[in-house]
Amino acid sequence: MTQISTDCPPFERPPEIELIRSMARGTKLTARQRKLLQKQEASAITADEAFIIKKADDWLYLSPCETVAGDMLFGGLWFKGELCILFADTNVGKSILAVQLGDAISRGAAVGDLPVQQQPEAVLYFDFELSAAQFAKRYTGPNGELYRFSPNFYRVIINPNAGNERKFASYHDYLINSLENIIVSTGSRTVIIDNITALRSSTESTAAAVQLMSSLNTIKNRWGLSLLVLAHTPKRNPARPISRNDLQGSKMLMNFADSAFAIGESHATPGLRYLKQVKQRSGEPAFNAGMVQFCRIVKQGSSLHFVFEGQGSEAPHLLVHTNQQRWMLEQQILSLHAQGQSVRQIANEVNCGASNVFRVIKRVEKVGV
């Protein structure tokens, strides 16, 4: 007599059924379930629809509310899926930090003591600042040794011989289209743009800022990108703390950014710099109010990078305007004015706003001193 086996494989519900059961119970979805739900949502929406509508509860399942180290690209300063702005004055080290950060992400390594994701991924660094020779010089040692970047780290430059620009309505449209094409062809989802002024002729124009940030946000959302955009600051008062208002074209650019941080210079300790967070939507602030991350630029062999030296208050490192310092500045302005220099030339010479220089000159002329 043949014996029938009663050993049956364990019953497993299809993942779609488990997803429905979890949502009905209101329990937290697993990463696999959340990915399945996102896939279902994407397939249900046609490209022709201008709006996406779901019950408010459903949005909670699509995006996890917790912030974990795996979401961090640069501590609490830049998270995955964000459009982040890094801004600073010229020659402070924006590009050096951007290259260091891109190389670290491509290796799955930390930058200083700020936690980051540990999975290496391809990074596109769009360099609109340095020539090939300038870039090579930065990462060549005194004996000719070359720094070895991760093979996941790509430097991208403008092709001066490209002939497709005339096919587009504007240079902006041409660059945005080319940027999206290279994202698709490489599969990279982490992009660093150095810097924003290369994509627009004027970031101080409200219309130009809106168009630029709107285009970048569209690409970010379409391809699930993490974007770091470098930008300049105009002349600012070094006696005041860095704020989001110090970004060139600040109001509209900041409105579109998910996060932003700046590099400042210490006026108390030569060579010391600091990172300050000025905006964050995704998680808790990286530092307490008024606190900054101190750092310095060093060249060790062929490696040019920032080293981090702990945290502290920004206040002691701001320029202190005493009466004596103010008097010395005014004397320097008047001396340069007497030499025939223009207001703008004087402003650049003394690192002061042109309007301040103009007021000093007019006040002295009025009183006849």
C-alpha positions, 0 to 999 in steps of 0.5 A: 500500500502506497503511503501518501506524504502529508508533509506540505511546503509552508504556505506563503501568501503572495507579497501583494496580499501581505501588502494589503493585509499590512495596510489594512492593519495600519502596521509599518511596511517593510522596505520590500513592501514599500518598494512594491507599493511604489512600483504599483503606484507608478504603474497606475499613473499615466504620463499625461496626468498633471496631478497625482491624488491619493488618500493622505494615509496612503502617502505615509506608506510610500515614504518612511518617516524615520531617518537612518544613517543609510539615508545620509550622504553627508551626515545630517547636511545632505540626505538621499533624494534631496536637492541640497545647496552648498554655498560659500565665498570664492576660494574658500574650498567649495570644489575641494569639499565637493570632490572629496564628498563625491569620492567618498560616496563613490567608495561608501566611505565616511567624510570625517566623523559625519555618518554616511551610507555605506554602499558605494554608488556611481557619482557624477561630478559636473565640473564647470570651474576647473580646467583639466590641468588645474584639476590634475594639479590639485590631485598630484603630489610633490613627487608626481604621484597621482591620487587614485579616485574610485572607479565609481567617481566620474568628472564631467565637463562641457564639450566645447566641440558639441554641435547640438546646442542650436537644436534647443531654444536656449543654452539652459535647455541644451545643458539640462537635456544633456545632463539628463541624457548622461544620468540615463546613460550612466545609471548614476543617481548622485549628482554634484554640479559645480557650480550653478552659475554655469547653468544660468547666466544670472542667478540673481534674476528671479525668473532665471532662478525659478527656471533653473531650480524647477528644471533640477527638481523635475530631473530629481523627481523623475529619476530619484536623484540626490543633487548637490548644487554649489553656489557663490555668495555675494559680498557679505558682512563678516561680522554677522552669522551666515544665514540662508540670505547670504546665498546669491539669488537666495530667496527663490533658490532656497525655496526650491532646495530641500537642504542647504549648508555653507562654508565659512572662514574663521576671523579668529584662527587663520586657516580654520573654516567651518560648515554651517547648516542653514536649511533641512527638511528631511531630519533633525538639524545636524548641529544645535543652533549656532553650532558649526563643524570646524575643518581645515584644507590640507594637502597630504601627498596627492590628496587635497581634502578637508580634515574635521576638528570637532564642533563649536560656536560660530560667534567667536569666529566672526569679525568683531567691528570695534570703533578702531577697526571701523576707523581704519577701514574708513581711512583705507577707503578714503586713501584709495578714493584719493588715489582715483579708484572707483567705488567698485574697485575700492569695494573689491580691495577692502572686501566691503560692499560697494554701498558701504564704500559709497556712504563713507565717501559721501559722508566725509565729503558732506562734512568736508573732512 
